[in-house]
């Protein structure tokens, strides 16, 4: 796929709300569907474990100097939540 086509496709997906993109990260957004009756909200402790795993993986990932600022911002957000 050419860089121009990739950029166009990415823009289309962002416009229709299927992905969020902020270089270099993509986030696939969930489609809203009917909630199951047995669906449960994650417990606060479970969310803490998940965010800890994400933070650890993020901190292990090598970064370029331009990505260091984003890493710092995400780390500060994770600590405050």
C-alpha positions, 0 to 999 in steps of 0.5 A: 500500500502506498503511503498516500493510500495508507494516509487516506485510509487512516483518515477515512477510518478516523472520520467514521470513528473506527480508529483513533490515531496519534502518531505513532499509536493507533487505537481501534475503537469498539463498536457499540453493541447491545450489552449482555445481561451478565456483563460486569464492570471490571473491579477497581483492583482488576483495572489497577492490574491491567493499567500496571501491565500496560504501563510496564509494557509501555516503559519497556518499549524503546522510544525515539526522542520524538516519542519520549514526550508522549511516553512521559505524558502517558506515564503521568496520566497513568499515575494520576488515575 
